[in-house]
Amino acid sequence: MSREEDGRWIADIPELPGVMVYGKTRAEAIERVRVLALRVLADRLEHGEQMR
């Protein structure tokens, strides 16, 4: 997690490529990255992809 020069927070989950979000606050970025991670995992399960 880091903060951009413009003040936005960026959060990602390196183990899930493409799971990266921005938030106005640190808390918002954390909440948004968790939601996106769950969506990505649910999509993978739905499509029968193997999970590590």
N, C-alpha and C positions, 0 to 999 in steps of 0.2 A: 504494500500500500504506500502510495506517495502522493504528494501534493504538487499540482501543476503551478506554473508561474501565475496563471490567472486566478488561482485560488481554488479551483476544482480539485476534488480528490479522485484518484484513480485506484481501482481495486481489481485484482485479477486472481485467477486460480491457475497457476502454471500447469498443474496436472490435467487440466481440462482446456485444451487449446481453444482459443476464441472466446473464453469466458473472461471478459474485461468490461468494466463499466466505469462511468464517471458519476460523481455525486456532488451536490453543493456542499455537503458536510461529510465528515468521515463516517458518521453513523449511516447516512443515506447511501454512501458508496458500499458499505458493508452489507446493508440490507438488500440492495439491488444485486450485488454479486451473488449473494446466497440464493436469491430468487432465480437468477439466470442459471446458476449451477444446477438447481433442482429441475428446471425445465430441460436442460441439456441431458441430464441423467435420465429423466422420464422418457424423453424422445429416444434415447439409445435403447432403453429397455423395451419400449413399444416396438421398435424396429428390429429387435432380436440381436442387437450388437453385444458383443462380449464386454463385460466390465472387468477392469483390472482389480 
